[in-house]
Every structure is written in C-alpha cells, then in structure tokens.
C-alpha cells in the first residue's frame, strides 16, 4: 500500500543525467483481457524507449508486470532508474489514465491528484442501531470499525400499547444514531479521513445527519444505499463514483472562481507563464492543471525557477543556467509539492483549455 512518505520521496527525487522512467497503466478487468493489457503496456514502453528511456528500465517494468504484479489491482504505477538502483511499483485500486514519461524527475502529476482525492476515504454505513465504518487508502481497505447501540425493533401490530412501544423504540434509535454520529466523527478524525460517503436508508441518514458534529458534516461528499453487511469491494465501487462526481463539481466551481478572480485582477493566475511566475514568487496556494498538459522548457540550477520559454538560456530571476526539461509542468508540480502547495489535476474541459490548461489560486 502506498504511503504519504512514498509520494514525498518521489516528489523530492532528482537523478541528474540518469533518466527516470515513469509509467501509469490502467487495468480494466471488466472490459479488457490480459492480452489487451499487455499490448497497452508494450505500446507505452515503445513510446518510452523512443523518448530516451534506458533499456534496463524498460526490461525492469516488463519483468514486474509478467512475474511480480498483483493481478487484482485496477492500475499499476512504476518508477524505474536502474542506473541509480531506484525502483518503485505501486498496484492501486483506483483507475489511472495510461501515460509514460522519461525525465530527470518522476512523473507525479496523476499520482498527486489521486492522493489528494482518495488517500484516506471512508464509507459510513448507518442503521438504527449504530454505524459501521470502512476506511480506504487509495481504494484499498485499510481498516474497519463500528459502534452498536441498543437493539431496536419495528412493531407492525396496531393498538395504543404498540404505538407507545414504537415511540420508545424510535427514541432509542435516535439515541443510537446520536452516539454513532459522535463516535464516527471522533474515529474518522483519528484516522485523518478527509472524505466520507454515507450509506443507509433515506430516513436513517436524514436522522443521522441531524446528529452529526460540524467536523463530520464538512467531510461528507455524498450518499448511497447499501445493506449494512455489504462487502468492502461493493461499498468502495459505489462510493468511489459518488465521490468522483462530487470532486468534479467542486473543481468546476473552483476553476470558475479562479477565472473570475484573475480577470478582475484578484488572487488568481491563468495560463502557464503567469502561473509559473506566481509559483516563483511564492504566491501560489493551489495549482489546477490538466494532466495532459506538457510544455518543454527549463529549470534554473541555481534558484530552482521553472521557465516555460524554450529560447531562454539564462534564468530571468537570478541569471543562473537553465537545465532543459521535456515537461516544465511536471517540474512545477514537484516544486509545489516540495513546498506543501496543493495540486489538483482537473479533467480536461473546454473552460480549462480556454485559460491555457493551467491556473492557480493565489495567496494574495
């Protein structure tokens, strides 16, 4: 299972003149066969070889896929620099878009976005007696826990006595839900969960929501309806799609806010040149980028500035020598991650393309 320190290690790695081969392979088990996956891998590796990848790195990935790979994963991410004896492979339970990159630093654009959205994610399954929590890290089940209150019955027979008894049971259910909501909030805070999908009947979830502390309410991104005993795989499959849709809505809204701010001269940057300038000035709070965006340029070996202009040979900030790069967008993401700036990879869309496929929320 991938850990936060693994992502940080990749973000900080620089291999000098020895290129790193980065590969992302989507594995659609429902619609594609193993042979089709092998064909997709072969095409990516041929593209990598044409782009300057070392043969040893190509062969290392081929060996891993053939003999070591966990075939249950939904995607595979590999980073290889055999000249530096560096090798990392991460089978993931979340899908990725096929991509390959050869450069001085690992290609972490897609991985950083997956981490941001699904590093620690929970499904909270609610009924009238309590709650069951499934915690996932990048789609893999990492923990399960639950809380159970008093047994609650539903009385079908009529009569005044039965109605009174039913009111008592309903009050007991409400107490269970209140205790479950507080327990869930505390547990998820301990687990550092940032996104939650609720599961249950409309009535149970409506009552549960009224009892949720603010900290838990802010984490909820949607709801589904599953049996409380549903398997983790089934829970993740449904919750993932709900969370993904919510994420797209949030990113669309944020992009519109940034465009409005930038065009009014406020705290927003649009396009690669303005965004890189803001990054160098330390003004960027969050990067919004189309993961397909690539732009050659260079990075200053002295102050670290990332420059998109290919014709520039010296750093415009300090006069230092520029080191050529196939993709300054990836360098910018590395620099952002090095300094704790949030990076969000947005789905390609017309609005993002209109502003140059990259934008930034600024601090000032």
N, C-alpha and C positions, 0 to 999 in steps of 0.2 A: 504494500500500500504506500502511495506517495505521501510524504510528509512536507510540512512547510519548509523545513531546512533543506530538503531536496530542491525545491523550487529556488530558494535563495542561493544555493550552491550553483545552480545553472545560470542564474542571473549574474553572478559575480565572475564566472569562468571566462578567462581570456587565454587563448592558446598561441598567440603570436603568429608565426608564419605557418603553423600546422593547422589546417582547416578542420572544423568540426562538421560532421555530417548529422543533420537533424532530420528525422523522418516521422511523419504522422500518417497513420494508416487506419482508415475506418473499416470496421468488420461488420457487415450487415448479415447476421446469421439467418435472418428470415428470407431474404430475397437474393442472396448470392452464395455460391458454393465456395468450397475451399480452393478449387482451381481458379475461380474468378478472383479471389483474394490474392492468390499467388501471382496472377497476371498483373493485377494492380500494383503489387509490390515490385515486380520486375520493371514495370514502366517507370515507377518513381526512382528506382535505383539506376536505371539507364539515364534518366534525367540528371541524377546526382553525379554520375560519372562524367557526363558531358559538361557539367558545371565545375569540374575540378576536384571531385571527391577522391580520396585515396582509395585504391583497390582494397586495402586491408579493412577499411571501414565498411565498404560495400559487402565484403565477404563476412564480416562480423555480424551484420544485420541479417544476412541470409541464413547463417548458422543458427542464430537465435530463433528466427521465425520457424525454421524447419525442425529444430530439436528441443528448444527450451521454452517455447512460448505457451502461456496458459490459454488454451483454445476457448475458454468460456468468456473471455473479455470481449467488450464491444469495440475496443480500439486499442491501438498499440502506438506508443511514443518512444523513440530511440534517439540517443545521442552518442556518437562514437568519434573518438580521436585516438586511434590506436598508436599513433606516433608519440602521444603523451600518456599512453596506457589508461586512457579515460573511456569508460563505458557505463551508460545508464540506460535501463529499459524499464518502461512503466506500462503494464497492461492496465487499462482503465475500463470502468463500467459505464462511462459516458461516451457518446459518439464524438468524433472529430472529423474535420474535413481533410481529405488527402492532401499532403503537402510535403515538399522536400526542400532543404536549404543547405548550402555549403558556405561557411564563413568563419571568421575568427572567433565568433561567439555563438553559443547555441541559439537556435531559433525558438524563442519562448512566447511569441505573441499568442498563439492559440491556447497554450497551457496556462498562461497567466489569467486569461479570461475564465477558463474552466474553474480554476482555483478560486477566483473571486466569487463565482456564482454557486459552486457546488462543493467547496472544500468541507464545509460542515453543515449538513442539511438534515432536517428531521420530519418525519411523518408522525403526527399525534392522532391516535385512534381512540375516539371517545364513545363511551356508552353511559348509561345511567348509574353505573356502579364505580366508574373510575376512568382511567386513561392508560393506554399502552403507547410507549414511545419507541420508535425505530430511528436510530441515528446513522446517517450515511456519510462517508467521506469519499468524494468523487465517485459516487454511485455504489460504492462497496459498503455493505453493512458493517458498522464498527461497534455498535452497542445496542442492547435492548433493555428496557426497564419499564416499570409500571407501578401504578398505585390502585388499590382496590378498597372501596368503602363498604358500607353495609349492603347486604343483598336487597334488591328492590324488585317487587312483584307487580304485575299488572292484573287487576281484578276485573274479570269480564262480567260476572254476575251483577244484577241490579240490586236495588234496595238502598235504604238510607245508611244502614250499617256498612255496606260495601263501599258506598260513596265516601263515608268518613275515613274508612280504612285506606281508600285510594288516595285521599288528600294527605294522609300521614306518609304514605309511600312516596308521593310526589315531593313532599318536603324533604324526605330522606334522600331522594335522588338529587335534589338541589344542593343539599349539604355535601353529598359526594362530589358533585361537579365543582363546587366551590373549592373544596380541598384538593381535588385533582388539578384544577387550574393553577393554584398556588404552587403545588408540588411540581407541576410541569414547568412553570416559569423558573423555579429555583434550579431544577435539574438541567434545563437547557442552558441556563446561564453558566453552570459549572462546566458543561460540555462545549462552551463557546459556539453554540449553534446560532447562526445568523438568519436562516430562512426556515420557515415552517409551513407545511401544508396540513390542514386539519382533515380528519376523516370521520364520518358518522352520519346519522340521520339529520335532516334539517332541524328538527325540534331539539335534539340533543346538542347540536352545535350552536344553535341560537342561544340556548341557556348557558352553554359553556362560555361562549363569547362574552356574555354579560358579566361573568365572574373573572375573566382574565385580567391580570395586572397589566399596566400600560407597557411594561417591558416586553411581555409576551405578545400583546396586540400588535406592536410595531414590527414583529418578525413574521407575522402571518401573511403569506402571499396568495393564498387560495384554499379551496377545499374540494374534497372528493367524497365518494360514498363507497366504503368497503366494509366487509364484515370485519369485526374486531380481531378475528383469528386469521385474517388473510396473510399469505406468505410475504416475507420481506421483498421478494422479487416482484410480486404483483403490486405491492404498495409503492415501490420505487418507480415502476413503469408508469403508473398513473400519475403519481405526484410530480415526476420529472416533467411531463408535458405541461401540467398546470403551472409549475414554477417557471418553465421556459417562456410560456406565453406572458406571464406577469413581468418577467425580466425584459422582454421585448417592449412591452408597453412603457415601463419605467425609462428605458433607454431612449425610446422615441420622444417621450416628454422632455427628458434632459437635453437631448440634442436640440429640440426646438427652443428651449430656454437659452442654451448657449448661443445659438444663431441670433436670437433677439438681442441678447446682451452685447455680443460682438458688434452687431450692426448699429447699436446705439452708443458704441464707444465704451461699453462696460467691461466687466470681468469675464471676457470670453475671447478665444483666439480661433481663427478659421484658416484652414489650409496648412500645408507643410511648413512653409517658410515662417509664418507668424507663430506657429505652434513651437517650432524649434527655437526661435528667438526667446519666447516666453519661458521655455524649459531652461535655456542657458541662464536666464535672469532669475531663476528660482521662483517664478510666479505661478507655475502650474500646480493645480490641486488635483485634477483628474484628467487623464487622456481618454479620448473617444476615438477609436480608429477602426477602419475597415481592414480586417485581417488579410485581405488580398492586396493591399497597398504595398508596393515595393518601389524604392527610389534609390538609385546609386548616388554616391556622394563620398563623404569622408568624415573622419573624426580626428580632432586635434589630439596629438600625442602628448601635449603639454597641459592644457586646461580641460580636455575632455569634451569640448563643444562638438555638437553634431551638426554638420553642414550639408545641405542638400545640393548646392551648386557644384556641378562636376568640374567646371572650368576654373574654380578657385583652387590655388595651390597652397596658400597660407591661411591660417586661422584669422578671421576678421576681428576676433576678440583679443588675442594675445600675440598674434604673428607666428605661432608655432606651426610645425609641419603637419599637414593633414595626411592621415593614413587612409587609403582608398577602401571603400566598402561597397558591396553589392546592394546593400539594403540599409539605409540610414534610419528607416522606420524601426527596424529591429533594434538598432543601437539606441534609439531614443527610448524604446520601451525598457531596455536594460538599464539605461541611466535613470529612468523614472522609478523602476523597482529598487534600484540601489539606494535611492533617497526616500523610499516609502510612499511614493506617489501611486495612487490607484490607477489601474489601467483597465479599460473596458473595451473589448472587441465587439463592435456592433455588426449586425447582419448587414451586408451590402444593400443599400437602398438609394433611391433617387435623391432624397434630401441630403444624405451624407455625400453622395457623389457631387452634388451641386456646390459644396463648400470645399472640395478637394480631398475627400475621403478621410479627413482627419480634423479633429477640433480639440479644444481643451477648455475645461472650467478653470478659471484663474483665481488666485488668492486675492488679487487686487488689480 
